[in-house]
Amino acid sequence: MAKVANYPLERTEIAGVPVTRLATEFGGTPIYAYDAAKIAERYADLKDFGVVRFAQKSCSNLAIVTLLRRLGAKVDAVSAGEIQRALAAGYMPSEIAYTADIFDADALDLVVGDAWGCVVNVGSPDMIYQLGTRLGDRARGFELTLRVNPGFGHGHSRKTNTGGELSKHGIWYGQIHDCVQTAEHFGMNVTGLHMHIGSGSDFEHLQTVCDAIESIGLAIGSRIKTVSCGGGLPIPYCSGEEFIDLSQFTSLWHATIKRLETAYGHPVELEIEPGRYLVAESGYLIAQIRSIKKQADTLFYLVDAGFTHLVRPMAYGSYHPISLARNPENASIPSGEVDAVVGGPLCESGDVFTQKEGGYVVTRRLPSANVGDYLVIEVAGAYGAAMASNYNSKFLAPEVLIESGVPRLIRKKQSFEHLIANELF
């Protein structure tokens, strides 16, 4: 029987630590808290893959990146800054993959310099020419992987679909042969294939992905040593949703790899590149209710966190479970449940956590609350703090990692001095 998600409407603790303690001890709200045990549990789920490569763009705090290194994960970087984060977290260059659709100047400097030896996964033909030109004589024998756009995509939102003719990502499948020839012109070898075409997964679609990468792999030939099935492993955000059947997922990919190995006559390593799957469930954004008011017949819970702290609902219409943590300083405890809109403090109409794709504001069934109580926005570990901003001059939230019931500050609350440190006037 498939495992089903169940998120509470009220909670008192996160990973054994009282919500009220987290909300008051580390710089106040809003604050992110992460459960290290949940990250370790999700990493262990992926034991059947040869390489688990953490997509650090999902949650780039150095403590989280370091935790996954200690668990045994390798790492994916999509910018020069992420390469430097990986090095700072203790990764060797050979454990880092740089995946992008362009080389900016900083990234190109790193992959031919301090990060020499990292995997270069190119998403545009121009990258091959630019890298080969920059390397000169050092290009001979350099190994590349290609991110392929197979001509179709998939995703839980049209904004997370990363394949097809309207996607900027990857090398169009019809250009792969030319890219291999360009690499060979410089003496470089294409030894790996990568395909990530959107978040979310269903098995009919996945079979199409497997067939596409097998076809491209056979066309390139036996030089291929690694195949990455990308990331995008889904996790449930709503109570009642099922977790993905990982055994079926891995079976499809292992069957594809086995056919390639038979054709090539040598082993092929299977990689997976998850971000959301590893960290989403571990993360909680705690915010305090600062106002409860009605606009005509619509009830609003207004909290001190906004889309500067969690942009997914505003950007994608994403659903996040929300629970109430009561503040013991409130004398009364109202009973029952209400339908409420949950909004933030920003001077923007889109600053609402309960909305659907397209910007449609909706209500959420929540416990009756008092001003001063806390709302916990759950399953917020992926693309939460990593996508935060200083819009409206809001400070970045502090972050706490909980290990064995002990919370540890892993990012201080931003200060005004830090906010303006690079501004000149």
KEFIBA-454798 format. One record per residue: residue in one letter; x, y, z of N, C-alpha, C, CB in turn. Coordinates in pm, whole numbers, plus 32768, in hexadecimal, padded with zeros to 4 digits. Glycine has a CB too. Layout:
AXYZXYZXYZXYZ ...
This chain:
M80557F8980008000800080008058807D80007FA08000807B A803880DE7FAD808A81567FA1808681A98021805B81AB7F2A K80F781E3804280FE823C80B680BC82C180948192825180E2 V806B82F280F2801D836C80DC804B83D7813E7F86835180EB A80558453810F807F84C18165800E84EA81C380AC853A8110 N80338514823B7FD18544829D800F85B882EA7FA584D282FE Y7FDF863082CF801586A883107FAF86DD83758039871582A7 P7FDC86FD83EF7F7E872584587F4F87B484477FBE871484E0 L7EDB87D484807EAC885E84847EE588A984FB7E1488628488 E7F0F886085617F52889E85D37FCF884F85F37EF488A6864F R80398894861F80B28850864A80F0889E86BC8116884085D5 T8135885687108179889487818211888E8773814F88528803 E8243882B872682D38815871D82FE8801868C82FD879D8771 I837C881A867483C087F685F7843C87A7861D83E4887685A1 A8440872A85F384B386D2861084D386D086A6852E86FF85C1 G846A86D386F9847D86CA87888495874E87D084EC867187A4 V849987BB878684B3883E87C28432889187BD852888898777 P840888CD882D838D891C882C8393898D87C58373895688B7 V8325899F877C831F8A0B871A83358A92875E82978A0986D1 T82FD8AA487D5830C8B24881A839D8B40883E82B68B268899 R83EA8AD8885A84798AED887584C08B1B87F784BA8A6C88AC L84A58AD7878984E48AFD870B84BF8B8C86E484BC8A9C869C A84438BB3870384138C3786DB844D8CA9872C837F8C3A86E6 T84858C8987A084B28CF487F985478CF3881784688CEC887A E858B8C83880286148C758833867F8CA087D0862C8BE78859 F865E8CA7874F86C78CB586EA86B98D32869486C78C3D8692 G867C8D9986C8866F8E15867B85E18E37865786C08E0C8600 G85818DE9868984F58E08867184C38DD285ED84E08E9A8675 T84478DF185D084088DC48554840F8E3284EB83758D9B856D P84058E0B846C83FF8D83843784858D3C844483D48D8683A4 I847E8CB5844984F78C65845984E38BDF841285198C4F84EF Y854C8BAE83D4854B8B2A839785888AC583F785978B2A8310 A85468A528404857D89E284518582896783F8852789C784D2 Y85F0891A8402860388A283B1861B8829840B867988B6834F D85DF87BB83E585ED873D842D865686E783E6856586F28436 A86CD86DB8422873B869283E3871885FF83CE87B9869D8437 A86CB85C4842A86A88536841F8654851A83A3865D8507849B K85FE8579837E85AB85668306860285698287853C85D382FF I866885BF828586C385C38213870D853E8206872886378222 A873D8509827887848488827787278418824987BD84698302 E86AA841C8273864883B6824B863183B881B485C383CB8295 R8621842F817C8607843980ED86848413809C85DA84C780C8 Y86FA843480CF8776840B808A877F8372808687F3844880D1 A875E833180F58765829F80FB8704825E809A8748826F8188 D869682A280798635826C8018867582527F9085C182CC8008 L86E0829C7F708717829B7EE9879382437EDC873A83287EBF K879B81DF7F30881281897F37882981397EB88806812B7FAB D87C2812A7E6387D180D87DEB880E81247D75874C80A17DC3 F883181A27D8A887281F07D21890981F27D39883A82817D1C G895581EC7CCD89E681EB7CDA8A19826B7D188A2881D77C55 V89E182DD7CF08A0883607D26898883AE7D458A6383B07CC1 V898183E37DBD891984437DE1895D84CB7DE788D2841E7E6B R893485247D8E897485A77D83891086127DAE89A685C17CF0 F892986507E2088CC86B17E5A88C587307E0688F586D37EE9 A884D87547DDB883887D17D94883088417DFA87B687CB7D3C Q88A3887E7E1688AA88DB7E87885B895A7E70893A88FE7EA4 K883189767DF487DF89EB7DDE875F89E67E3087BD89F87D4A S8734896E7E5786B9895F7EA486C8898F7F33868E88CF7EA3 C873F89847F6B875689AB7FF787ED89B7800B87168943805E S88218A2F7FF788B28A3E7FE788FE8A63806588CC8AA57F81 N88BC8A6480D989038A82815689798A21816688A38A7981D0 L89EC8A55818B8A658A0381958A54898D81F48ADA8A5881C1 A8A0789A0825F89F3893282BE89A588C0827E89AA8964833B I894488E0822988F6887981E5894D8834817C887788B581A3 V89998881813089F1884880CA8A5987ED810C8A3888B88078 T8A8F8818817E8AF287C781C68AB3874881FE8B3088188238 L8A398752823289F386DB826589E4867381F789698702829D L89BE869C818089AC863D81138A31860480E38964867E809F R8A9C865380EA8B21861C80CA8B4585AE812D8B8D868C80CE R8B2985C481AC8B49855F82118AF584E182018B358598829C L8A7D84F181CE8A27847D81B58A58842D813D899784AA819F G8AA8846C80E68ADF842580728AB6845B7FEC8AB9839A8079 A8A6784C67FEA8A3984FF7F6C8AA9854D7F2889C0855A7F83 K8AA8854E7EA48AF685AD7E578A9D86297E438B2685717DCD V8ACA868A7DF28A7F87087DEF8A7B87407D618ABD876E7E4F D8A0B87827D4289FA87C87CC589FF885E7CDF897687A07C80 A8A4188A77C878A4C89397C938A1E89777C108ADD89657CB5 V89D489E57C1A899E8A257BA289D68AB37B8E89068A2A7BA8 S8A3B8AD67BDE8A778B5B7BD38B028B567C0F8A1F8BC87C1A A8B4E8BC17BF78BD18BCB7C368BC38BCE7CCE8C1C8C497C05 G8B5F8C167D008B4A8C1D7D908B2D8B957DCC8ADA8C7A7DB0 E8AE18B427D848AC48ABC7DB98B3E8A617DB28A4F8A7D7D6D I8B948A727D4E8C128A287D4D8C638A4C7DC98C648A447CCC Q8C6A8ACE7DE78CB68AFB7E5B8C778ACB7EDD8CC18B937E5B R8BF28AC87EE38BAF8A917F5A8BD589FE7F6E8B158A9F7F4D A8BD489B27F028BF689247F0D8C8689117F3D8BE388DE7E86 L8CE289617F088D6D89597F368D77897E7FC98DC889B47EE3 A8D2D89E67FF38D2F8A11807F8CF589A680DA8CE28A938090 A8C97895680A78C5A88EB80F68CB1886E80FC8BD288C880BD G8D23887180BB8D81880280C58D8287A3804F8D6487B5813D Y8D3887C27FE68D38876C7F708DBA877C7F218CBF878B7F17 M8DEB870D7EEC8E5887117E8C8E1E87387E048EA186877E85 P8E6D877A7DAE8E38879E7D2A8DFD87287CDF8EA587DB7CD6 S8E3886B17CEA8E06863C7CA28D7C86107CD08E6785C97CB2 E8D5086427D448CCC861F7D798C6186867D538CD286127E11 I8C8986EC7D088C3087597CE38C10874F7C4E8C6F87E37D06 A8B9187627C2B8B6A87717B9E8B3787FE7B898AFD87077B76 Y8B6C88407B228B3988C37AFC8AD888B17A888BAD89257AD6 T8A5888CF7AA189F088BE7A3C89B489467A1E8982885B7A6C A89BC897079A0898789F4797D897089FC78E789E78A6479AB D892C8A6578BD89148A7D782F89748AE477F588868AAA7819 I89C38B24784B8A2D8B7F781D8AA48B74787B89F98C127815 F8B158BA0784B8B878BC178A08B888C5878B28C0E8B8E7862 D8B6F8C89792B8B958D1579428C2A8D1679608B428D5579B8 A8C648D8D79658CF68D9779728D298D5579F18D208E29796F D8CE08D687A618D0D8D317AE18D0C8C987AE08CB68D657B53 A8CA28C5F7AA98C988BCD7AA78D048B8F7A4E8C0D8BA27A76 L8D1D8BCB79DC8D848B9679838E0D8B9E79C58D838BE278FE D8E288C0C7A0B8EA68C197A548EB88BA97ABA8EAE8CA07A99 L8E4A8B867AFF8E538B207B678E6B8A957B2E8DD58B217BBA V8E208A6F7AC58E2C89E67A958EB189CB7A528DBA89C67A35 V8EF68A357A258F7B8A2179ED8FE88A447A538F8D8A74796E G8FBD8A6E7ACC901D8A997B31900C8A4F7BB490108B2C7B49 D8FD78A947C1A8FD08A5B7CA08F7889E07CAA8F9E8AC27D00 A8F1589D27C508EBE895C7C538EE188FA7BE48E2B89877C45 W8F5D88FE7BB58F8A88A47B4C8F7088137B78902288BA7B2C G8F3287C87B208F11873D7B408E7E87297B5B8F6087107BB7 C8E3187957B668DA187857B7A8D6187567AF78D61880A7BAB V8CF087167B048CA386EB7A8F8C6587677A4F8C3586827AB6 V8C73877479CC8C3487E379838BC387A979308C9B882F7928 N8B4987D079528AD0879F79118A95881278BF8A6787687979 V8AAB880E783C8A8D888377EB89FD887E77B78AEE888D7776 G89BD88F377B4893388FC77898920894E770B88E1893677F5 S898D897C76CE898689C876518A0289A875FE897B8A61766C P89F4899F75798A69898375258AD989E775368A3F897F7494 D8AB98A67754B8B218ACD75598B7F8AAF75CD8AE28B56756C M8B4D8A6C76358BA28A4E76A88C1689F576818B508A0B7716 I8BFE899976258C69893D75FC8CD8898A75B58C3188CE759F Y8CB189E3755B8D138A3375138D608A8E75738CCF8A8774A5 Q8D188ACF75CF8D5A8B2B762D8DBA8AE276898CF28B76767F L8D928A6C76B88DEA8A1F77108E6489EC76C58D9E89AA774E G8E4E89B5764E8EBF898276008F2289EE75DD8E8D89407582 T8EEF8A6575B88F488AD575968F988B01760F8EF78B4B7560 R8F568B0776828F9A8B3376FB90038ACE77298F348B4B776B L8FE58A4D771B904289E6774A90BD89D976F08FFA89617753 G90AD89F0766F912089E07616915589527618918F8A41763B D91D689427631921488BE763291DE886576A292AA88CA7640 R91A988A4770D91748855777D90EF8813775B916388AE77F7 A90B5883776E8903487FE76C3903E876976A18FF9884A764E R90B5873D767490C186B3764690A7865276BA914D869B7609 G904485FD76A59020859B770A8FBA85CC7770909A85707752 F8F96864E776A8F35868577C88EAD864377AF8F2B872077BB E8E698617781A8DE985D0780C8D74862D782C8DE685557868 L8D10862977D58C98867A77E48C1E862277F48C8786D8776D T8BB7865978338B32861C78298AD6868277E78AFC85F178B6 L8A6F865077A48A1186A5775C8988869E779D8A08867C76C9 R894F871377B888C3871877E4886C8720776688A987937844 V881686BE775687C986B076DB873B86E376F087C7861D76AD N870B87327690867E87557687864086F8761E866987F07662 P85ED8698764A85BD863275EC8549865F7595859485B97637 G851E86DD75A484B0870F7553842B870F759A84A586C074D9 F842986E4761983AF86E6766883D486FE76FA835F86607658 G837187217749838B873E77D6831B870F782D83A287D177EA H8325873278AE82C58705791182D88758798D82D5866D792F G826E876B79DB827E87B67A5881FA87CA7A9E82BF883C7A3D H820187E37B24818887FC7B70814F88867B5281A387ED7C06 S819D88DB7B10817389617AE981B289807A63819B89CC7B55 R817089D27A1281AB89F7799282308A3F79A7814A8A4F7941 K82458A787A1E82C18AC07A3A83328A637A6682A98B297AA3 T831389E47A7F837C89867AA58397891E7A398356893F7B26 N835B893079C4837488DA795283F68907791082FD88DD78EC T845888AD790A84DC88D578D8850488897859854588BF7943 G84A1885D780C84BC881C778D845C884F772284B18784779A G847E883176A58428885B7636845D88D675F0839C88747668 E841C88FA758184518963752B844789EF75688409896274A8 L83F78A0275CF83EE8A85761084418A8C7691835D8AA6762E S848F8A2576AA84E78A24771F85748A4E76F884E989987761 K85B28AA07749863B8ACB772E86A28A61775686588B4C7778 H867689F7779986D3899977D786FD892977788696895E7853 G877D8906778087AF8891773C87CE88A776A8874D88257749 I88108843766F8835884275E187C987F6759488C2880275CB W879388357530872987F874E1875A877374A886FC8857746F Y8705870A74B3872F8683749287668676740486BC862474A3 G873586CA73A9876686C4731F87F186FE730C8707870B72C6 Q88278740737488AB877F736A8918872E73B188A5880B73A4 I88F386BB73EA8953866D743A89CA863F73E5890D85F47478 H89B0860F736E8A1E85DE73198A82864E72FC89E685A57294 D8A5086C572DD8AAA873672C38AFA875A733F8A5A87B07293 C8ABC875173B48B03877174308B73870E744C8AA2877574A6 V8B59868F74318BC1862A74428C36864773E48B89859C7428 Q8C1A866E736B8C84868E730B8CD3870A73378C4986A4727F T8C8D876F736D8CD387E7739E8D3187C1740F8C6F885273CE A8D01876F746C8D56874274DA8DD186F974A58D0886E7753A E8DBD86A174448E2D8654740D8E9186AF73C48DFA85E973AD H8E61871973898EBA877973468F2287AF73A88E6987ED7309 F8EF987C574258F5587F8748A8F9F878874D58F0A884E74ED G8F7F870B74B48FBC869A74FB8F7186737579904986BC751F M8EFA86AB758D8EAA868A76038E50861275E48E5587037630 N8E2685CC764C8DD28556763E8D4D856A76848E1984DA7675 V8CE1854776428C5C854676828C4884BD76BF8BE98569761B T8C4984B677448C43843577898BC8842677E28CBF842177DC G8B70848B77E28AFA848078378A8284C677FB8B1684B978BF L8A0C8495781F898D84D277F6893D84F77871893C8471779B H88F88568786788A6859A78D5882185C8789988ED86107922 M87B385A678DB873185D378AC86DB85F5792586EC85667853 H86BC86757934865E86A2799A85FC8700795686A786E87A14 I857F86D4794C8521872078FA84A88750794784F386CC7887 G84B1875379CD8444878C7A1A842F87427A9C83C4878B79CB S83F087867AFA83D5874A7B7B835286FD7B7683D187B47BE9 G8343869F7BD282D086477BCF82EE85CE7B7A825486917B9B S82A185637B8C82BC84EA7B3F823F84937B3B8333849C7B7A D822784567AC881C983E77ABE820D83807A66813C84147A83 F81E683027A75823682987A3B8224828A79A4821682167A7E E81B282B0796F81A382B178DE82038317789F811182D078B6 H8208838D78DE826683F378B082F683C578C4824E847878F9 L831283887936839A835E795483CC82F878EE83A2832279E1 Q8376829F78C183A0823F785B83CA828577DB833081DB783F T838282F177B983A783417744843183807755833D83AE772A V844D83B177CF84D083EB77ED853C838077DF84D28428787B C8524830B78188587829F780F85A28278777E85558224785E D8536826D77308546824976A2859882B3765884BD8238765F A85808333767785C7839F7633865C839C7652858D8426765A I867E838976D2870D838B76F48752830D76C1871F8398778C E870A829E76BC8744822476838761823775EE86E681AC7698 S8703827075A7871582867517878C82E274FC869682C174DA I8797834E754A880683AC7538888B836A755F87EF842D758A G8888831E75CC890082D875F889338275759388E78292767A L88D8822D7552890081CD74EB8938821474718889817474C3 A88FE828A7452892E82D573DE89BB830B73F488CE834973BE I89D98335746E8A5E836A748B8AC582F9748D8A5E83B67512 G8A9F828874CA8AFA821674C98B3981FA75508B66822C7466 S8B98819D754E8BC9815F75C98C2681B7761A8C0F80E275A8 R8C3E823375EF8C8D828E76408C4682B476C18CAF830B75F1 I8BC082A476C78B7182CF773A8B90827977B48ADA82C97719 K8BB482BC78238BD3827878A18B6B8292790D8C5B82A378D3 T8B27830579058AC68329796D8A46835B792C8B01839679CC V89D8833E796D895683737947891683AD79C588FA83057906 S88EC842B79BC88A5846B7A2C8813847C7A0588E484F67A50 C87BB84497A5A872C84567A4086F684D97A7986DF83E07A7A G874F85337AA0872585B57ACF86E585AD7B5986C485F47A6E G869786147B7A865586177BFC85BF86197BE9868386917C4D G857D866F7C3384EE867D7C23849C86127C6684CD86807B96 L84D985BC7CB9848B85587D02842285A07D5684E684FE7D5A P83A4857D7D47833C85C57D8F832F85977E2082B785B57D49 I82FA85EF7E7182CF85CB7EF9824486087F0B833686007F68 P81F285CC7F5F816A85FF7F708168867E7FC5811085957FAE Y811A86DF7F998107875B7FE5807E875F802A811687D27F8A C8025870680057F9E8706803F7F848684808A7F34871B7FD1 S7F3F868B80F97F148613813F7EBF85BF80E07EC5863581C0 G7ED6853C80E37E8C84E2808C7ED384C1800B7E08851D806C E7F39850F7FE67F8684F07F6E7FE7847E7F8A7FD2856C7F3D E8001842F7F24805A83BD7F3380EB83E37F17802F834C7ED7 F814783A17F5D81D483AD7F3E81F2835C7EBF822B837B7FB5 I825883847E77827E833F7DFD82AB82B17E1D82ED838C7DB3 D828B82557DC382B881CA7DCE834781C47D98825981687D7F L83A881CF7DF4843581D47DCA846281517D8A848E81F57E40 S842980E17DB4845480627D798430805D7CE584127FEB7DC4 Q83BC808F7CC1839680937C3383EC80F97BE7830180B67C24 F8406816A7C27845A81D17BEA84E581997BCA8466824C7C47 T8522815A7C2D85AA81267C1985AB80B07BB785E680FA7C9F S854180607BB6853D7FED7B5A8541801B7AC984BE7F9A7B72 L84F680857AAA84F680B77A20858180E779F8849081297A11 W85C3812F7A53864781647A3086B180F57A29867281CD7A96 H86AA80947A84870D80287A8186FE7FD37A0387017FD07AFE A86827FC279D5866D7F78795886AC7FC178E285D77F61793E T869E804678E286DB809678778773808B787B86B0812A7883 I87AD809878F2883E808F79018871800678D7886880AD7992 K88287F9E78FB88537F1678D788587F05784087F47EAC7915 R87F67F3B77F887F77F307765886D7F7D772A87737F65772A L888C7FF2776288FF803E773289817FF2774F890480C97774 E898C7FB777C58A057F6B77E88A177EF4778989FE7F3A787A T89A97EB2776689B17E42770989E17E70768089297DFD76FC A89AF7EE3765589D77F1875D28A687F4775D3897C7F8B75A9 Y8A937F8376428B1A7FBB764A8B847F52766A8B1E802976B3 G8B5E7EEF76B98BBF7E8D76E78C107EBB775E8C1B7E6A7678 H8BE07F2177A58C257F4F781F8BBE7F8E787E8C967FB677FC P8BE07F9B78FF8B817FD279618B62806579458BB97FC279EF V8AE9808E79688ABD811979628A87813E79EB8A51812E78F1 E8ABA81AC7A228A8F81D57AA78A11822B7A9D8AFF82227AF0 L89AF820B7AF2893082547AF4893382BB7B6688B881F37B04 E891D833A7B40891783A57BA3888983DA7BAE897984187B7E I886A84117C2487EF845C7C37881484DF7C7B8787840A7C8B E87C785477C6087EC85CE7C8A877886137CD2881786227C0F P875085DD7D4586DC86157D8A86FF868E7DDF869D85AB7DE2 G86A186E77DEB86A987567E4B8631874E7EA586B087E07E03 R85BA87667E6A853D87657EB4852C86E57F0684C887747E54 Y854786717EC8852E85F37F0D858285E77F8C854C857D7EB1 L85FB861C7F898653860F7FFD8633866F806E86E186247FD2 V860586E8804D85FE874F80B68575878D80CD865D87BB8096 A8516877B8072849787C5807F845187A78103843B87A4800B E843F8726812183F387028199843A8729821A83D9866D819A S84BC873E82138509875E828C84F287ED82BB859D87488273 G84BE8844826484BD88D382808436890A82AB84EB891D8208 Y843A8965830D83C389A7834383DE8A3C834D839B896B83CE L83828A8D831B838A8B1E832D83278B468399836E8B6A82A7 I835D8B79840883098BA1847982F38C378473834B8B778502 A82758C5F847782508CEC847381EB8D0884E182178D1383E7 Q81E88D84850F81888DA8857881128DF4853D81CD8DFD85E5 I809B8DD4856B80238E1D854380278EA685867FA08DCF8568 R80288F10853680308F98856A7FAB8FE2855F809C8FE68521 S7F508FAD850E7ECC8FEB85017E688F8484CF7ED0906684A1 I7DEE8F8C85047D7E8F3C84D37D0F8F9F84B17D4F8ED0853C K7CE58FA084347C819003840D7C268FCC83A17CC4908583DE K7BB59010838D7B578FEC83247B51905882BA7ACC8FD38360 Q7B4D902D823D7B2F908481CC7AAA905381947BA49081815D A7A3F909C81B279B7906B819679A58FE881E2799E905880FB D798E8F78819B79798EF981E079F58E9F81E179078EB081A0 T7A658ED381B17ADF8E8281A87B3A8E9E821F7B2A8E9F8124 L7B618E3182637BB98E3C82D77C4A8E3182AB7B998DCF8340 F7C9F8E8682E27D2E8E8782C27D818E6F83407D568F0D8280 Y7DDF8E1083377E4C8E0483987EC68E4683577E688D6C83C1 L7EF58EB4838F7F6A8EF983597FE28EDD83B17F508F91834D V804D8EA9837480C38E7D83BE813C8ED2839980DF8DE883A4 D81A98EC083E482218F1283CF82818ED8836882698F268451 A825C8E6B832582AA8E3682B482628E58823382BE8D9C82C1 G82AF8E7181C982748E91814982B58E4380D9827E8F24812D F82968E6A805E82D48E207FEF83688E3E7FE3828E8E437F6C T839A8E9D802F842C8EAD8037846B8E378081844F8F31807E H841D8DEE80CE84508D7A8117842B8CF680D3841B8D7A81A5 L83B58CF0809683898C79804D83398CA77FD483348C1A80A9 V83778C9F7F5E833B8CDA7EE682E78C767E9783A78D127E8E R82EF8BF57EB682AE8B907E6282188BA57E5282C68B087E9D P81CB8BC57EBA813C8BDB7EA481208C4E7E4480F68BF57F27 M816C8CBB7E5181568D2D7DFA81888D117D6B819C8DA87E32 A81FA8CD07D5E82368CBB7CDA81F28C4C7C8B82C88C9C7CE8 Y81CD8BDE7CD0819B8B687C8C810C8B427CB381F58AF57CA9 G80D38B877D1480528B5B7D49805F8ADC7D9B7FF08B457CD8 S80D58AC57DD380F08A477E1A80A58A3E7E9E81868A397E33 Y807A89C67EBD803589A87F3A809B897B7FA27FC7893C7F26 H809389B4801980E18985808C8082896B8100814F89ED80B4 P809188F98143803F88E581BB8062894D82248053885681F4 I7FFD89788270800F89DD82D87FD389A883597FCE8A6582B0 S801E89B183C57FEC898784487FF689FB84AA803B890D847D L7FAA89F185167FA78A57857D7FF38A2785F87F168A7C85A3 A804A8A7B862B808D8A6286AB80608AD0870B812C8A61869C R801E8AAA87767FE48B0D87D0804F8B4B88297F778ACD8827 N80418BCB8840809C8C15889980688C08892780A88CAB886E P80B78BCD898280888BB88A0B806E8C3B8A5680EC8B658A58 E80A08CAB8A2180878D2B8A627FF98D5E8A4A80EB8D928A31 N7FB48D2689E87F298D4C89D27ED18D078A387EFC8D278943 A7E7D8D548A7C7E2C8D1F8AE97DBD8CC48AB77DF18D918B3A S7D7E8CE78A487D0C8C9A8A177D358C4489A17C998CF689F0 I7CF08BD389917D058B7A89217C818B6C88D77D3C8AEE894F P7C718BB188657BF28BA8881C7BDF8B1C87E37BED8C1087AC S7B638AF087DD7B468A6A87AC7B188A6F871B7ADB8A278803 G7B1889FB86DC7AE289F086567B478A1085EA7A6E8A488648 E7B158A1185707B678A2D84FA7B258A9B84A77B7C89AE84A5 V7B758ADD84557B458B4A84017B818B3C83767B688BD5843F D7B458B7F83167B7E8B8C82917BC38C13828A7B108B7E8221 A7C468C1382747C928C8F82787CF68C9782067CDA8C9C82FE V7D0F8D1281DC7D7E8D2F81827DF78D4C81D77D5D8DA88122 V7E6A8D1481B37EE68D2F81FC7F3D8D8A81A67F328CAA8220 G7F578E0181D87FA68E63818E801A8E9781E07F4F8ED68163 G80768EDD819A80ED8F1181DB80EB8FA781E881668EE7818F P815E8FE3820A81659071822B818C90CC81B681C690858297 L81A69092814181E190E180D6817A913A8091822290868071 C81AB91A7805981549204800F813F91D07F8181929293800C E8102915A7F7880E891177EF9806990C37F07816290BF7ECD S800F90CB7EA87F95907B7EAE7FB28FE67EA07F3490A77E43 G80248FC37E6480498F377E5380878EF87ECD80A68F297DE3 D80918F437F3A80D18F107FB4806E8EBE800581088F85800A V80488E4B7FCC7FE48DF2800780178D637FFB7F588E027FC2 F80128D19806980428C8F80697FD68C2C803D80748C6980F3 T7F588C56803E7EEB8BFE80147EB58C307F8F7E7A8BF88080 Q7EF58C057F257EC68C297E9F7EE58BB87E3F7F078CAD7E70 K7EA08BBC7DCD7EB38B587D647F018B957CF17E2B8B227D33 E7F328B3F7C987F7A8B707C237F228BD37BD67FA78AFB7BC8 G7F5E8C407BAB7F138CA97B6A7EF58D1D7BC77E938C737B32 G7F1E8D107C477F0C8D7D7CA57E828D827CE67F248DFD7C5F Y7E368D147CE17DB18D117D1C7DBB8CF87DB37D5A8CA57CD9 V7D8E8D597E027D918D4D7E947D228CF17EC27D848DD97ED7 V7D428C947F1B7CE08C357F507CED8C307FE87CF38BA87F12 T7C878BFD80297C8C8BEB80BA7CBF8B6080DB7C008C0280F8 R7CE88B4D81557D188ACD81887CD08AAE820A7DB48ACE819C R7CA88A32821D7C698A08829B7CD689FC83057C1C8982828A L7CCC8A4F836E7D328A5483D77CEF8A5F845F7D928ACA83C0 P7D388A3C84C97CFF8A4E85507CE98AE3856E7D5C8A1085BA S7C838AFF85BE7C718B8785EF7CEB8BB086407BF08B938643 A7D168C2D86307D958C58866C7D888CE186AC7E048C5A8604 N7DEE8D0386FA7DFE8D8887337E748DCF86F37E108D8187CB V7E718E5386F37EE98EA086D37F568E7687367ECE8F3B86D9 G7FCD8E5C8703803B8E2E875880578D9A874A801D8E4E87E6 D7FF38D4D871A800C8CC086FC80688CB686827F878C7386E2 Y80968C3C866880F58C2785FB80B78BCE858F81788BE8862F L80D28BEE851380B28B9584A481358B58847280678BE28431 V81318AD5845B81A58A8C842A81878A63839A81C68A0E8484 I81D18A9C833D81C18A7882AF82208A04829581E08AF2824F E81E589918275823189148274825F88ED81E781DD88A582B0 V82B4888781E282EF88558165832E88CB811A8283880E810B A837A891B816583B28998812F84498995812683878A0D8186 G8486891E812E85178917812D8555892980A3854188958164 A85068913803A853B89217FB2850689A07F73851688A67F5C Y856189F07F3C853E8A6D7EF884F38ACC7F5584E88A507E7C G851A8ACA7FD384E58B268036854C8B91805384BE8ADD80B6 A85A18B7880B6860B8BD880D786678BF18061865C8BA7814F A86798B8B800C86D58B997F9A86A48C017F3686E68B137F54 M86218C1C7F3185EB8C7D7ED385C08CFF7F1885748C407E89 A85EB8D117F9385C38D887FDF86038E067FA685E88D788072 S85C48E787FC585F78EF87F9285E78F647FFB85AD8F207F11 N861F8FD87FDC8616904D803485B090B38003869E908E8040 Y855490887FAF84ED90E57F7E84A491267FF48488909B7F23 N847E91A37FE5844591F5805184A8920880C483C591B48086 S852A91F080A9859291F781108573919D818785A392878140 K853A9129816A852490C481D185A4907481E784AF906781A9 F85BC9051826386359003828486228F708261865790128319 L868F8F2F823A868D8E9E822C86798E5E82B5870F8E6A81E9 A862D8DF282B7860B8DB2833686808D61836C85928D578325 P868A8D5483F086EB8CF5842886C28C67840486F58D0684C2 E87248C0D8409870B8B7F83EC87498B2A845A87458B578361 V87028ABE847C872B8A6584E9872689D684B686D08A778567 L878D898884D3879188F984B2878388AA8533881588D38467 I8724884D8536870A87FC85AD874387718596867287F685CD E87A2874A85EA87DF86C685E487D58685866C887286CE85B5 S879A860D8671878885C286EE874586178759880F858E8722 G86E386658731869686B6878F86DA873687BB867786678804 V874E87558781879987CD87A7879788318734882B87A987CE P875C88A78748875B890C86DD87DD895D86DC86E4896A86EF R881089748663888D89C0865388788A2C85EA89038963862C L889E8AA6860B88918B1585AD88F28B02853988AA8B9C85F3 I88BF8B0284BD89168AF1844989128B6C83ED88EE8A7583FC R88BE8BCB840A88C38C4E83C9888B8CB4842B88728C4F8342 K88DA8D1C844788AC8D86849E88418DDA845889228DDE84CA K87EA8E1684A7878B8E74846E87D78EE8843187268EA684D9 Q87B18F0F83BA87F58F7D837787DF8FFF83C387C68F8A82E6 S8843905483C3883990D68405882A9145839C88B490EF845E F880391BB83CA87F9922C836E8883924E833687BC92A783B5 E88EA9246838989729264835C899C920582ED89D5925C83D2 H8978918582FA899691248292894691418214897A909682C3 L88C9916B82268872918881B588AC91F3815987EB91B481E8 I88EB92588193891B92C8814189B392C8813088F0934B8180 A89F5925A81598A879259815F8ACA927980DA8AB791D3818F N8A8F9251806C8ACF92667FE88A9A92E07F9E8ABC91EC7F92 E8A48932E7FE08A1093A57F9F8A6794207FBE897D93BE7FCE L8A7894757F5B8ACD94EC7F698A7795697F5E8B3E94EC7EFE F8A8895C37FBC8A3C96417FB78A8B96AE7FFE89AE96317FF7 
